[in-house]
């Protein structure tokens, strides 16, 4: 992992707050997910914090037998709707080929009947 949070002000507190905020997602997976906007100046650890929280939640879910996948999408470099969906799917299911599918082919590949 490419995280470097040591030395950033109050990073442990922020990580703990975010993990507590998303705890319900792991306890009750059928509840609607929460959304968070992490804002701050450049270099304050926003991306690193999001990744630490995402991978920590993924690990906690796995311990409880849940298949939660953390997918990090940089909206500054991935702007079109297809690109956002594609990036998320690629992270959740790495072997998916890089091409567009019609509804029937996508359902067949996904195991949806």
C-alpha positions in Angstrom: 0.0 0.0 0.0 1.2 3.5 -0.8 0.0 5.3 2.4 2.1 7.8 4.2 0.1 9.3 7.0 2.6 9.4 9.8 3.3 13.0 10.6 0.0 14.3 9.2 -1.9 16.3 11.9 -4.5 14.2 13.7 -4.6 11.5 11.1 -5.3 8.7 13.7 -8.4 10.6 14.9 -9.7 11.1 11.4 -9.2 7.5 10.5 -11.0 6.3 13.7 -13.9 8.7 13.0 -14.3 7.5 9.5 -14.2 3.8 10.5 -16.8 4.5 13.2 -19.0 6.3 10.7 -19.0 3.3 8.3 -19.2 0.6 11.0 -23.0 0.1 10.3 -22.2 -0.9 6.7 -20.4 -4.0 8.1 -22.8 -4.7 10.9 -25.9 -4.4 8.8 -25.0 -4.8 5.1 -28.6 -4.5 3.9 -28.8 -0.9 5.1 -28.1 2.0 2.7 -24.5 2.9 2.5 -23.2 6.2 3.9 -21.3 8.8 1.8 -18.6 11.1 3.0 -16.9 14.0 1.4 -13.2 14.4 2.5 -12.1 17.9 1.8 -8.8 19.7 2.4 -5.8 21.3 0.9 -3.4 19.5 -1.3 -1.1 17.2 0.6 -3.2 16.8 3.7 -3.7 13.1 3.3 -7.2 12.9 1.9 -6.5 10.1 -0.6 -4.3 8.2 1.8 -7.0 8.4 4.5 -9.7 7.2 2.2 -7.6 4.3 1.1 -6.7 3.3 4.7 -10.3 3.4 5.7 -11.5 1.6 2.6 -9.0 -1.3 2.9 -9.6 -1.5 6.7 -13.4 -1.8 6.1 -12.7 -4.5 3.4 -10.6 -6.5 5.9 -13.2 -6.1 8.7 -15.9 -7.3 6.3 -13.9 -10.3 5.3 -13.5 -11.3 8.9 -17.3 -11.4 9.2 -17.7 -13.4 6.0 -18.8 -10.4 3.9 -17.6 -9.9 0.4 -17.1 -6.1 0.5 -14.7 -4.6 -2.1 -13.2 -1.2 -1.7 -12.8 0.5 -5.1 -10.9 3.8 -5.2 -11.8 6.1 -8.2 -10.1 9.4 -8.8 -12.8 11.6 -10.2 -10.2 14.1 -11.5 -8.7 11.6 -13.9 -11.8 9.5 -14.6 -14.6 11.8 -15.6 -17.1 10.1 -17.9 -19.8 8.0 -16.4 -18.6 4.9 -18.3 -15.1 5.5 -17.1 -16.3 5.7 -13.4 -18.3 2.5 -13.8 -15.5 0.8 -15.7 -12.9 1.7 -13.1 -15.1 0.4 -10.2 -15.9 -2.9 -12.0 -12.3 -3.4 -13.0 -11.3 -3.1 -9.3 -14.1 -5.3 -8.1 -13.6 -8.0 -10.7 -10.1 -7.7 -12.1 -10.4 -10.4 -14.9 -13.2 -8.5 -16.7 -11.9 -7.7 -20.3 -11.6 -4.0 -21.3 -14.5 -3.6 -23.7 -18.1 -2.6 -23.7 -20.8 -5.3 -23.4 -24.5 -5.4 -24.5 -26.9 -6.3 -21.7 -27.1 -10.0 -22.6 -23.3 -10.5 -22.6 -22.8 -8.5 -19.4 -25.5 -10.6 -17.6 -23.9 -13.8 -18.8 -20.4 -12.8 -17.6 -21.8 -11.6 -14.3 -23.8 -14.8 -13.7 -27.1 -12.8 -13.7 -30.0 -14.7 -15.2 
